[in-house]
Amino acid sequence: MEKTAARKPVRYVGIKENLIYGLANSGQVFSYNMFAGTYLSIFFVKVFGIPSEAVATMVFILGIWDTVNDPLMGAIIDKTRTRYGKLRPYLLFVPIPLSIATVLFWGGPLLLQNTKELTVKIIYMYASYLIWEFFYTLGDVPFWSMSAAISPTPSDRARAIASARIISSILGGISTAVMLPVLMDLSNNGKISMNLKEVFALCGLISGIVLLALFSLAGLFVKERVVQEVEQVKFIDCFKYMFKNKPLFMIILSSVLSTFSGIGGIFSGYFFVEVLQAMSWNTVISLLGGIGAVIGYVTMAFARKRLGNLKIMIYNTVVSSITGVIAFIIAYKNYETWYVVIPILTGRNIVSNIFSTYNSVASTEVIADCVDYMEWKTGVRNEGMAFSTLTFLGKLSSRASTAIATALLPVIGYIVKEYTDADGLIQSTATCTEAFGKPTQFWLWAFSTIIPGVLGLLSIIPLFFYELHGKKLEQIRSELSEKRHEMAQKMNEGGTENG
């Protein structure tokens, strides 16, 4: 194909729309963060009183469901054609049922607090989680697909993705960086008249309200500007296109291998609770670690220009791994001493947050590049399938790491038992013992730092085979430039907002 001169980029997405897109993601992230990692495991095992083996099994089974659920949703989206677009109808519908599902999920232990039957708890766990997962996928896949359809211009997409990542990291992270850990510590120390069941139920209610208020903005105010072909693709073709996408497959493989590094986040929560005796240390580290995020945001444009998305993703993994190993070594004999551990973990968080901030945009932008690649290669855009992969990978990493970490808890001597309190209610208590000649506390430290650090390096191997960078990516963007401009003009007759 003859190389076409690149058209000068046109800005179609204004500041207001970028801001709204970021706020919408904040509502979703505010809720989702409670479902990801440490808090989900603590909720099921320590608050709901469900055996760790049953929790690990459920997370594993639902992880398998995700391998079907997310691509299936992506294929359905790619077949959708309405006067509102193929993405917006889902964003308009989903917030209400997703908010209700969120409230019911976290309210489970409170609703069943007089239930002694473990089978009933497990059934509720499966049902409420499956319902929430269904509606979350129904909203998340179209939301991130919108980052590729919001504009035909790569710079517009980069700004929209950056807005979604930056704003959500600040506002969306409040639920698990501040709200939940502080309330947990106040409850555990008797400073408030709420037990952990009530704390999680309250946080679930708040997250459901925030989700409804903010996530709804995406369907109401964000536009699709990349025109879709009128003719619907065949359902089976949606899957075929994904498997033809070699760059996307490399991203998938890398994310699967990153699961091993994800267990660090799960164990760190247990480390704060059981070793340092305060979940609020997570709040301190997160807030101080925000310095790294600020540095990352300020230098992001320079880093993206100098390094490119591929190198950013590789460096992010290497930095995270190295800082984990260093942290373990420095505090090897003092991991139970807070004034030794907290500065070390804070320093690690500041450094790793710089690159993870770069990576939050880069990892999304490469998926958009994969969509462009398939349009360039086949003439068909598959935002639904490509971005269902993004959402699936995020959930796969979270679910798998949660399942693995939760299953390892009894192996390292972390035992949870139930008892009946003075009011006749079922409560849970945890005990740290010993395993392999070392106390459980030691293993919680090791699995928070050095072990995931070393295993995480496996995820960079597939990235060396990812080919959408440099001159090839420039060629693809150049050859699609004219087509995209013409399609966007049809959708934006009369001009568009420049903010």
N, C-alpha and C positions, 0 to 999 in steps of 0.2 A: 504494500500500500504506500502510495506516495505521501511523503511527509508534508503536512499542512502547517503553515505558519500559525502560531498560537494567537488567538484573538485576545485583545486587551481585556483583562478581567472586568466584569461589570458587577457592581454590588447591588443585590436584590433584597437583602435582608437588613433591616434597620436595627438600630440600637434597642428600641422598644421590644421588637419581636425576639431579639437575642436574649434580652432580660427575662421576658416571659418564659421562654424555653428553659432557661436556667432555673427559674422559680418552680416551674412545673416538675422538673427533675428533683428538686429539693423535697417536694412533697412525697414523691415516690421513694427517695432514698431515706428520708426520715423514718418511714415505715419499714423499708427493706432491711436496714442495718440491724434491726432487732432480730431479724430472721437469719442473719448471716453470722456464722462463727460461734464465739464463746457463749453469747447470751442464750442462743437457742439450745445449746447443750446443757447449760446450767438450768435453764427453764424446765426442760424435760426431766433431767436426772435429779436435780436437787429440789426443785419447787413442785413439780408434778408428781415426783416420786416414782418414775418409771425406770426400770432397770436399764443400765447403760447398754446391755446387749440388745434389748428390744429397740432402743432409740437408734443405735447404730444400724440395725437391720432395716428399720423404717426409712432412715435417710438413704441407705443404699438402694432400697427398692424404688423409692421415689426418684432417685437419681437415674435409675434405668428408665423410669417413665418419662423423665425429662428428655432422654435421647429420642423419644418418639414425639412427645408433646410439643417441644419447641419447633423442630423442623415442620411438623404438621401445621402448626399455627402460621409459620412462615409461608408455607405453600398456600394456605387459605387466603392469607393477605395478598399474595402475588396474583391470585385469581379475582380479587375483589375489584369491582368497578362501580362506582356510584358518582353522583353529581357532586358529592362532597370530597371525592378523592378515594384512594384505596386505604389510606391510613387514618384519616381524621374520624371516620365513623366509630372506630374502636376506641379512640381517645375520648370521644364524647360520651360513650356508653359505660366504660369500665370503672371510673372512679367510685361510683356509688356502691356497686356490689363488692368491690375490692375493699372499700373502707369497712363495710359491715363484716366481711370475712376476717379482717384484721382484728376487729374488736372481739369477735366470738372466739378466735384462736387464743389470744392472750388471756381471755377470761375463763378458759377451760378449768384450771385448777380451782378457781373460786366457785364456779358453777357446780363442780363435782367434789367440793371439799368434804362432804359427808359420805362420799362413796369409797368403800373399802375394796370393791372388786377391781382388781388390776386389769381384767379383760375390758371393762367398761372404759377405763382410762385410755387403754391402748387403742380401742376403736375410735374414741373421740379424737385422739392424737392423729390417727391416720386420716379420718374424715375431714377434720378442720384444716389440717395441713394441705390435703389434696385440693380442697375447695379454694383455699387461699392461693395455692400454686397455680391453679387453673386461671383465675382472674388476673393474677399478677402477670402471667405470660401473655394473656390477652391484651394487656396494656403496655407491657415493657417492649415487646417486639415491635409494635407500630411506633412507639415513641422513638426508639433508636433508629428505626428505618427512616423516620422523618429527617434525621440528620443528613441523610444522603439525598432526600427528595426536597429539602427546604430550599435548595438553590442548585443551579447547574455549575456554579462557580466554586472551585476548591477552597478559595480563601473565605468565602461565605460559610462553607461547611465547617472549616476549621474554627471560625469564630463562634459558630453555634455550639459546636462540641465543647470548646473551651468554656463557654458560658455555662453549659449544662454541668460540666465537671467542677468548675470553680465554685459556683454558687451553691451547688449541692454539697460540696465538701465542707462549706462553712455552715449553712443552715441545716442541711440534711443530717450532718454528723452530730448535731446537738443531742439527738435521742440517745445515742450510745456513748458519746464522749462526756456528756454532762448529766442529763436527766436520769437515766436508768442507774448508772453506777452510784451517783450521790444518794438517790432514794434507797438503793439496796443497802448502803452503809448506814444510813440513818435508821433503817428498819432493823438491821442486824445489831446495832448498838442501842436499840430501845429509845432513840431520840424522837421517833414518831410512832403513833399508835396504829401502825399498819404492818401486817406480816408480808412476806415476800409474794404470796399469792395476790394480795391486794395491790402491792406495788406494781407487779407485772400487768395486772388487769387495768390499773389506772394508766400506765404508760401505753398500753394497747389502745385504750380509748382516745388518749391524746394523739397518738400517731394516726389513728383512723380519721380523726377530725382534720389534722394537718394535711393528710393525704388528699382528702376530699376537696379541701379548700384550694390547694396549690396544683395538684396534678390535673385538675379539671381545666386549668388555664391552657394546656397544650391543645386540647380539642377545640376550645373556643376561639383561640387567637393565633395559632401557628398555621402557616399556609404550606401547601404542597405546590412546588413550582416546576418540578421535573415531570414533563408530560409522559403518561403511560400510553402504550399502544392500546387502541380500542379493542383489538382482538384479544380475548383471554387465552393465556397459555394453558396447555393441558396440565392437569394436576400432577401426573407422573413426571412431566418435563421439569417441574419445579425442583424435584429431587435430583433429576439427572444433571441439571445445570450446576448444582452444588458440588457434585462429585467430579465434574469436569474442571472445577476451579482449584488448580494445584496450589496457588498461593494461599487460598483459604484453608486448604487441608494442612498446610504447614503451621498456620496459626492455631488450628484446632489441636494438632499434635503437641505443640508447645504448651498450650493451656492445660492439656491433660497431664503433662509431666509436672506442671507447676503445682499440682494438687499436693505434692509432698511438702512443698514450702508453706502451703496454706495451713498446715496443722499448727504452725507456730502461733498464729493468732488465737486458736482455740485454747491451747495450753497456757498462753499468757494470762487469760482471764482467770483460770483456775489458780495460777501462780499468785496473782494479786490477792485473791480471796483466801487461799489456804496457807500461803507462805508469808505474805506481807500483811495479811489480815485486813485489807482495805481495797475494795474495788475502785475507790475514788482515785487511787494512784494512776489508774488508767486515764482519768480525767486530767490529772496534772501533766502526765506525759503527752497526752493528745494536744492539750492547749499549748504547752511549751514547744512541742514538735511542730506546731503551726508556723513557727519561725521558718522552718525548712520549706513549708508549703508556700509561704509568702515569697521567699527567695526564688522558688520554682516558678511562681506566677510572673514575677518581675523579669526573670531571665528566660522565660519560655520561648519567646520569639527568636532570641539569639540561639538558643539550644536547637530549636527545630531547624533553623536555617543552617547551622554549623554541622549538626549531627545527622538530621533526618530521622524519620520514624523508626526505621529498623535498628539503628545504633542505639537510639534511646531505649528501646525495649530490651536490648541485650545489656546495656550498661545498668539499667534499673535492676535486673536480676543479679548481676555481679555485685553491685554495691550492697543490695539487701543481704546477699549471702555472706559477703566479707564482714559486714558490720555485725551480723549475728554471731559469727565465729569469734570475733574480737571481744564482743560483750561477754560471751561465755567464759573465755579465758581470763579476762580481767577480774571477774567476780566469782571465779571458780570456788574459792574458799569462803566467800562472804555473800553468797546469794540470798541469805536470810536477813541481811542487814540492809534496811531500807535506804540509809544515807549513802550506801555504796552502790546499790542496784539502781536507784531512781536516776541519779546523774548519768550513769552509763546508758540506761535505756533511753533517757531523754536525748543524749547526744546521738545515739544510734538513730532515733526517730527523726531528728532534725536533718541528718545527712541523707537518710533513705527517703525522706519526704520530698527532697528536692527532685530526685529522679522519678519518684512515683507520681509527682505532679506532672512532670513531662509525659510520663507514660500513660496517665489517665486520658490524655488527648490523643497521643500517638496510637494507642491500642484500639481506639474507636475509629480513628482516621484510616488505619490500614484496612478495616472492614469496608469502609466506603470506597477505598481504592480497589478492593476485590469486586465490588459491585460494578465499578467502571470497567474493570478488566473483562467481566463477562459481557457487558454491553458492547465493548470493543470487539470481543471475540465472537459473540453469537448474535448481537443485535437486540438482545433481550435484557432488560433490567430486572434483577431479582433482589430488591431491598429486603423483602420479607424473609427469604431463605437466608440471605447473608447475615442480616441482623438478628434473626432467630438464632444463628450460630453464636453471635456475640452474647446474647442473653443466656443461651444454653451453656456457653463456656463459663460465664460468671457463676451460674448456679451449680454447674458441675463441679467446679473447683471448690465452691463453698460447701456443697452437700458432701462431696467425697472427703474433704478434709475434716468436716464435722463428724462423719461416720467413722473415719479412721481414728481420729483423736478420742472420740467417745468410747470406741471399742478398746482402746489402749488403756483407758483409765483403770480398770481393775487389774490389768497386767502390771502396772507400775505401783499397785498397792493402794489405789484410791477406792474406798468402799463406802457405798451409800446404803443406809438402812432407814426404815420407816418406824415411827412410834406414834402413839396417841397422846395428845397433850391434855391438860387439865380440863379443857372445854369439850373433850371428846372428838376433836378434829385430828385428821391424819396429817402428820408433819414428817419431814425428812431431815436426816443429819448425815454428814460425811465425816469419814475418818481417814487420815493419812497413815499408812503403815510402812512397809519396806518391800523392796523387790530387787533381786539380783545383787544383793549386798549393799544397796544404797537406799536411803530413805526416799519416800515418794516426793518430798520437796525437791530433792536433787534432780529427779527425773522431770518434774514440772519445769525446772529451770533449763535443763538440757533440751527438752522438747520445745521450749519457747525460743531458743537461740541457735545453738550449734547444729543440731540434727536437721531442722528444716533448712538451715543455711547451706549445708553441704548438699543435701538432696535437691535443693532448688536449682542448682547449676545445671541439672539435666534438661531443664526447659529451654535453654538457649540453643541446644543442638539443632532442632528443626529450623530455627530462625536463620541459620546459615544457608538454607536452601530456599528462602523466601526471595522471589525475584522481582517484586514490584518496587523498585527503587532506582535512583539514578536516571540514566538516559532512557531506559525502557518505560519508566513511569511518565517521563516528560513526553515521550512519543505518544503514549496512549491518551494523555490529557490533551495534547495538541490536536490529535485527530478527532477527538470527540468535541472539541471546543465549538466548532461551527454548528454542529447538530444540536448541541445543548442550547446554544444561544437562540436558535430558531424556535426550538420547542418552548423555551422559557418566554419568548416574546408572545407566543400564542396565549399563554396563561396569564400574561401580565400586560395586556393591551391597555394603553392609556397611561403606562408608567408605573413605577413602584416606588415605595418609600426608600429614601436613602438617609440612614441615620448616622 
